[in-house]
Amino acid sequence: MTKPADSSDEFTEAELDAVPAQQRSLLTTFLNERCSYEHLAHTFNLPIGTVKSRISRARQKIARLRERQTAA
């Protein structure tokens, strides 16, 4: 089973630049370091729910950008 394009864990620099810095730093650390949410929460001194929501919002933002590009 293949992943849909908007759930890919490979993002372009332009896509990452479109994401707010707080979300981008968590997303890139999560993907590059293969960290758990718990590790990120401890490292960034954030509640785990905040870590999860910021990563989710970053992915959603990139998915919306990709949808707009595909529709154009």
N, CA, C and O of each residue as an XYZ file, in Angstrom:
288
protein
N       0.844     -1.178      0.000
C       0.000      0.000      0.000
C       0.891      1.244      0.000
O       1.814      1.342      0.809
N       0.628      2.178     -0.887
C       1.430      3.392     -0.957
C       0.750      4.513     -0.202
O      -0.471      4.537     -0.047
N       1.569      5.443      0.263
C       1.051      6.606      0.985
C       0.547      7.625     -0.020
O       1.109      7.741     -1.109
N      -0.502      8.369      0.320
C      -0.909      9.486     -0.526
C       0.183     10.543     -0.538
O       0.968     10.638      0.406
N       0.238     11.324     -1.584
C       1.298     12.327     -1.734
C       1.347     13.295     -0.561
O       2.431     13.716     -0.156
N       0.190     13.656     -0.007
C       0.196     14.663      1.050
C       0.650     14.118      2.406
O       0.806     14.893      3.349
N       0.865     12.814      2.526
C       1.342     12.278      3.797
C       2.806     11.876      3.736
O       3.325     11.268      4.672
N       3.467     12.209      2.653
C       4.875     11.873      2.495
C       5.714     12.544      3.573
O       5.430     13.665      3.997
N       6.739     11.845      4.001
C       7.656     12.415      4.979
C       8.850     13.088      4.309
O       9.852     13.373      4.965
N       8.749     13.340      3.022
C       9.802     14.052      2.307
C       9.219     15.382      1.841
O       8.257     15.430      1.075
N       9.833     16.461      2.327
C       9.320     17.783      2.030
C      10.400     18.624      1.368
O      11.583     18.486      1.680
N       9.990     19.492      0.455
C      10.935     20.387     -0.187
C      11.278     21.534      0.764
O      10.573     21.784      1.742
N      12.352     22.207      0.460
C      12.753     23.355      1.273
C      11.685     24.440      1.232
O      11.409     25.077      2.248
N      11.083     24.653      0.065
C      10.032     25.664     -0.066
C       8.814     25.305      0.783
O       8.206     26.186      1.391
N       8.454     24.028      0.831
C       7.329     23.596      1.661
C       7.632     23.830      3.134
O       6.788     24.334      3.874
N       8.821     23.469      3.553
C       9.202     23.670      4.953
C       9.267     25.147      5.305
O       8.912     25.538      6.417
N       9.718     25.970      4.361
C       9.792     27.414      4.613
C       8.412     28.027      4.814
O       8.288     29.074      5.450
N       7.383     27.394      4.283
C       6.017     27.910      4.407
C       5.396     27.598      5.770
O       4.344     28.135      6.117
N       6.045     26.741      6.525
C       5.534     26.315      7.830
C       6.120     27.227      8.911
O       7.305     27.557      8.860
N       5.305     27.637      9.890
C       5.832     28.465     10.981
C       7.035     27.798     11.666
O       7.101     26.573     11.767
N       7.960     28.602     12.123
C       9.237     28.120     12.670
C       9.067     27.102     13.794
O       9.787     26.104     13.821
N       8.140     27.325     14.719
C       7.958     26.388     15.834
C       7.518     25.015     15.331
O       7.968     23.985     15.834
N       6.642     25.012     14.345
C       6.181     23.748     13.773
C       7.290     23.094     12.951
O       7.500     21.883     13.023
N       7.994     23.912     12.170
C       9.059     23.401     11.301
C      10.168     22.740     12.111
O      10.651     21.672     11.735
N      10.575     23.350     13.205
C      11.675     22.786     13.989
C      11.285     21.431     14.581
O      12.096     20.505     14.600
N      10.064     21.314     15.058
C       9.613     20.028     15.588
C       9.498     18.984     14.486
O       9.944     17.849     14.653
N       8.900     19.365     13.358
C       8.722     18.411     12.256
C      10.058     17.919     11.731
O      10.244     16.717     11.543
N      10.987     18.826     11.493
C      12.271     18.397     10.932
C      13.069     17.562     11.929
O      13.731     16.601     11.537
N      13.015     17.911     13.200
C      13.702     17.094     14.210
C      13.061     15.722     14.302
O      13.761     14.711     14.369
N      11.739     15.679     14.306
C      10.998     14.420     14.362
C      11.389     13.508     13.201
O      11.617     12.315     13.402
N      11.468     14.053     12.003
C      11.772     13.254     10.820
C      13.264     12.916     10.687
O      13.622     11.773     10.404
N      14.115     13.902     10.889
C      15.551     13.691     10.696
C      16.184     12.832     11.779
O      17.054     12.008     11.499
N      15.747     13.026     13.007
C      16.335     12.305     14.133
C      15.550     11.048     14.503
O      15.998     10.243     15.320
N      14.382     10.889     13.896
C      13.496      9.749     14.200
C      13.198      9.687     15.698
O      13.230      8.620     16.311
N      12.907     10.865     16.275
C      12.624     10.977     17.705
C      11.174     10.628     17.998
O      10.305     10.752     17.136
N      10.929     10.198     19.207
C       9.562      9.983     19.664
C       8.967     11.321     20.076
O       9.688     12.294     20.299
N       7.647     11.358     20.173
C       6.980     12.558     20.667
C       7.446     12.875     22.084
O       7.642     14.037     22.441
N       7.619     11.840     22.874
C       8.057     12.026     24.252
C       9.439     12.680     24.308
O       9.670     13.595     25.099
N      10.343     12.208     23.470
C      11.696     12.777     23.434
C      11.647     14.250     23.010
O      12.325     15.098     23.592
N      10.837     14.536     21.990
C      10.720     15.921     21.543
C      10.127     16.810     22.631
O      10.577     17.939     22.828
N       9.124     16.304     23.331
C       8.509     17.078     24.409
C       9.553     17.426     25.469
O       9.607     18.557     25.953
N      10.368     16.456     25.817
C      11.417     16.690     26.807
C      12.473     17.657     26.262
O      12.869     18.597     26.951
N      12.924     17.430     25.042
C      13.979     18.248     24.433
C      13.552     19.702     24.270
O      14.322     20.616     24.567
N      12.321     19.915     23.797
C      11.834     21.271     23.544
C      11.098     21.866     24.748
O      10.614     22.997     24.693
N      11.018     21.083     25.850
C      10.346     21.524     27.075
C       8.903     21.957     26.791
O       8.468     23.044     27.168
N       8.182     21.057     26.110
C       6.790     21.307     25.738
C       5.921     20.142     26.194
O       6.413     19.024     26.349
N       4.637     20.395     26.409
C       3.730     19.279     26.665
C       3.634     18.390     25.417
O       3.736     18.881     24.293
N       3.443     17.108     25.616
C       3.397     16.182     24.487
C       2.265     16.522     23.519
O       2.410     16.340     22.310
N       1.147     17.010     24.039
C       0.037     17.401     23.169
C       0.419     18.535     22.234
O      -0.016     18.567     21.083
N       1.223     19.459     22.717
C       1.698     20.568     21.890
C       2.600     20.059     20.783
O       2.505     20.506     19.640
N       3.474     19.125     21.120
C       4.367     18.524     20.117
C       3.535     17.863     19.021
O       3.767     18.095     17.835
N       2.571     17.045     19.418
C       1.742     16.332     18.444
C       0.957     17.302     17.562
O       0.886     17.121     16.346
N       0.374     18.321     18.169
C      -0.440     19.242     17.383
C       0.414     20.081     16.431
O      -0.007     20.355     15.307
N       1.587     20.485     16.859
C       2.452     21.283     15.962
C       2.938     20.462     14.776
O       2.992     20.962     13.652
N       3.289     19.218     15.017
C       3.714     18.350     13.911
C       2.539     18.102     12.967
O       2.699     18.136     11.747
N       1.378     17.858     13.527
C       0.181     17.639     12.713
C      -0.159     18.870     11.877
O      -0.462     18.754     10.690
N      -0.110     20.027     12.487
C      -0.421     21.265     11.762
C       0.594     21.542     10.664
O       0.231     22.035      9.597
N       1.849     21.236     10.910
C       2.869     21.420      9.883
C       2.577     20.521      8.685
O       2.650     20.963      7.539
N       2.249     19.271      8.952
C       1.922     18.341      7.861
C       0.670     18.783      7.112
O       0.609     18.672      5.887
N      -0.321     19.282      7.835
C      -1.550     19.761      7.197
C      -1.273     20.960      6.300
O      -1.815     21.056      5.199
N      -0.438     21.861      6.764
C      -0.081     23.050      5.973
C       0.592     22.631      4.665
O       0.267     23.150      3.597
N       1.516     21.703      4.758
C       2.206     21.227      3.557
C       1.234     20.505      2.639
O       1.311     20.661      1.420
N       0.325     19.723      3.194
C      -0.677     19.029      2.376
C      -1.544     20.030      1.616
O      -1.843     19.826      0.440
N      -1.949     21.114      2.286
C      -2.751     22.150      1.615
C      -1.960     22.820      0.504
O      -2.506     23.109     -0.561
N      -0.679     23.070      0.743
C       0.162     23.666     -0.304
C       0.239     22.746     -1.515
O       0.150     23.199     -2.656
N       0.405     21.467     -1.262
C       0.490     20.486     -2.347
C      -0.824     20.400     -3.114
O      -0.820     20.268     -4.338
N      -1.945     20.475     -2.406
C      -3.245     20.434     -3.067
C      -3.418     21.632     -3.985
O      -3.916     21.494     -5.102
N      -3.013     22.798     -3.523
C      -3.114     24.007     -4.354
C      -2.230     23.899     -5.589
O      -2.629     24.316     -6.677
N      -1.039     23.347     -5.430
C      -0.129     23.194     -6.566
C      -0.691     22.212     -7.579
O      -0.570     22.419     -8.787
N      -1.299     21.154     -7.092
C      -1.874     20.144     -7.979
C      -3.080     20.713     -8.730
O      -3.288     20.403     -9.903
N      -3.865     21.540     -8.057
C      -5.057     22.118     -8.669
C      -4.717     23.197     -9.683
O      -5.508     23.478    -10.583
N      -3.554     23.797     -9.542
C      -3.164     24.906    -10.434
C      -2.769     24.437    -11.819
O      -2.419     25.254    -12.671
